């Protein structure tokens, strides 16, 4: 039978624990170093360590066999129905129509960029000119016996609002990286390549859209003004995760709590104009 593990604390208890740890100083367990190397600007080298700034807290499940509740494992089969050992696997570059150019692992390894421990920063740009759709993962950069140079870079980036562009090799793949200031630290955000982001203008559905009427624009602007406020991401929680955890706790306690279903919205408005008017009135 699978081992029973303790679920994370309720939100209030968890927040209280986090605040207590924060009040006492840095948490006892820090994220592990993902990458270490140098930021290089001309002849200036700044040794740093990189830690991933984000955490994956999504709700996950493990598939179990219903009768014995043991985890399900998967085997590799080819389309001929034969089980395949990992040592017998090669890699096919698809050409279409079920045709492939076969490559083995050694050939692929030779094509990968050599691991480098330097981010050569070759251009400074305005951070706010970067389209956020190109952002991937963000890494916190910590000084590695380079406090003086790190502090200078942090200060000048904060003062000028500039960010630096370079390249970094992570997990055998070379990425474009944006090094910038964030909350008293220097961080590095990997960027997607230009051909990895879809241009919306290629979609015919966006061409020749009708122009909104002036009254519609006025009501829409009124709605936006009524709903405008300061951004507070802490106000948004993973409600699905919280409901699942509450359901699991209730089952462990022997009583099942069924999450309440969302209330159905009222009847749909007959027109866009009516929907705008009713929405604007409800916000008064």
N, C-alpha and C positions, 0 to 999 in steps of 0.2 A: 504494500500500500504506500502511496506517496506520503512524504513527510508533511505535517501541518506546520505552517510558518505563521508568525504573527504579522498582521497587517499594520501598515503605518498608522500613527495616532490620528484621532479625529483632527479636523482642521484647527480648532481652537487650541488643542493641546500641542499640535505640531508648531503653530505660530509662536506659542508661548516658549517652547523649547528653543526655537530659532532665535527669538529675541534674547533669551537668557544667554545663549552661546555668543551672540553678537555683543552683548553687554560685557561679557567676560573677555572679549578679544577675538582673535581668529578662531574658527572652528577647528576641532582637534583633527579632523580628517579632511585634507585638501585633495582636490583632483590631481591625478598623476600627470606628469609632464608628457605632452604629446610629441613635442619637437624641441630641439635645442640647437642653437647656432648663433649667427651674427646678423644684425642689421648693418648693411654697408651703405654709406653715403659718401661717395668719392673715396677719400683715404681714411674716413672715419669708420671704425668697426665698433658696434655695440653688442656685446654678447647678451643673449636673452634666452629665457625658457618660455615655451608656449603651452598653455593649458586651455582645453576646450571650455568655452564660457557657457555653453548651453547643455541642458540635461534632457534626456528623453523620459518623460514621466507618463507616457501613454499607457492606457490600460491594455494588458496583454493576457492571452489565455493559452493554455497548453492543451492540445487535444489528448484525451484519455480514452482508453477502452471502457465502454460502459459497464461491462460485467465485472472487471477486476480493478478498474480505475488506475491502470498503469499507463505511462506515456506512450504515445504512438511514435514509431520510428518509420523512416522512409528509406527505400532502396532505389538504386538507379537501374532503370531498364531502358534498353534501346527500343526503337519502334518495331523491331522484329520480335520483341518479347523476351529477349535474353538479358539476364542480370549482368551488369557491367562493373568490373572492379575499377577503383579510382585510377590505378596505374595504367589502365587500358583506354583512358579518355584522352582525346586530342581536341583541338579547338578549331572550329570552322568559321571562316569569315564569310558571311552570307552574300551571295551574288544575286539572289532571287530565283524563283522557280525551283526551289529545293536543291540549288547548286551551291557548293562551298569551295573555298580554297582552304586546304587543311594546313594548320600551323601547329607545331608542338610547343610545349611550355618553354623550352630553351630559346626558340626563335622569338617568342613573345617577350621573354625577359630581356633579350638583347636590344629590343626596340624601345624598352622603357627608359625614361630619362635617368641618368646616373644620380644617385642620392647626393644632394648637396646640402651643406649646412650654412648657406649664406643666402639672405634675401637682399639682392642688389636693388636698391631703390633708385630709379633712374628719372623720375619725374614727380613734381609736386603739383597737385590739382586742388580745386575747391571741392571739399567733401560733399557739399550739397548739390553739386552738379552730377553726382553719380546716381544713375537710375537704380532705385532699390530692388528692382526686379532682377538685377544681376547679382545680388548678394547671396552667398551660400552660408558657410559656417564662420563664426567669429571666435578667435582665440585670444585669450589674455596673455600679453607679453610681460614677463617679469624680468627685472635686471639680474644678470648672472655675473656678479662681481664687477658691475659696470654702472654703479649708482650715479656717478657724476654725469656721464654721457647720456644715460637714460633720462635723468632729470632734465637735462638741457633739451633733449628731443621732445619730451612731454610738454615742457613749458612753451617752446616755440610753436608747437602744433596747436596748443590751446590758445595762444595769443593771436596767431595768424588765421586759424580756421582751415589750415591747409592739411591735406592728407598726401601720402606718398604711394606711388604705384611701383610694384616690382613683381618678381616671380618667386614661387616657393614650391618645393617638391614634397608632397605629403602622400603617404601610402602609395608610393611608386608612381604617382601622377603629378605632373607639373601643372600648377595653377597660377593664374594671375591673382595677386594679393594687394589689398588696400590697407596700408598701415595708417592709423589715425588715433586721435585723442578720444577718450571716453571715461568720464567719471574718475579723474585723477590717475588715469592709467593710459598706457599705449596699448592698443589692440590691433590685431590683424584680421581682416575679413577677406576670405577667399571669394573670388568673383567668377561667375560663369563667363565662358567665351561668347563673343557676339553671336555666333551661329547657334548657340544653345538657347536663345530667347526668341520666341515667336513674335514676329511683327504683326500686330492686329490688323494693319492695313491690307493684308493679303486676303482677308475674308470678305466675300461679296456682300454678306449680310450687313456690313457696316457702311456700305456705299449707298448714297442717295437716301439717307434717312430723312423723314419729314422734319421741318423746322417747328419747334414748339411755339404755341401762341403766347402772346405777351402776358395774358392773364394767367396762363399756366406757369410761366416763369416767375411771375410775382408771387403766386401762392407757394411755389416750390422754394423760393428764396425766404419767404416767411416761415416755412416749416424748418428750413435749415437754421435760421437765426434762433428759433425757439428751442431747437434741439442741440445747439452748440454749447460746448463747455470744455473744461480742461481734460486732457487725456490722462486716464488713470487705468493702466493695464491690470493693476491688482484687483480691480473691481470685476474682472472677468475670470471665471474659474472653469475648470474642466468638470462640468456638471455630470456628464456621462460617467467619468471616473468616480466621482463622489457617490453617485447612485449605485454603481456596481460594488464599491467598497461597503456601503451601507447594507446592500443586499447580502453580501458575503458575511458580514458580521452578524446579521440577523439569523442566517442559516447556521452559523457556528454556535449561536446562542439557543438554537432550537425553535425559533419563531421566524417565519418568513415575512419580511416586509416587502410588499409589492410597490414599486415606484408608481407614483400617480401619473396618469396620462395627461399630456398637455391639453388644455382646453382648445376646442376648435375655434378658429376665428369667426367673427360675425359674417353676415351675408356680404358677398362681394359687391362693390360699388358698380353701378351701371356704366360708368364712363370714367376716363382718366380725370376729367375736370371735377366730377363729383367726389372721387377718391381724394383728390388734393384738398378740396373744400372741407370734407369731413375730417381729414387728418389735421388741417390747420385749426379747425374749431376745437378739436379734442385737446390741443396743446395750449389753449388759452387758459 
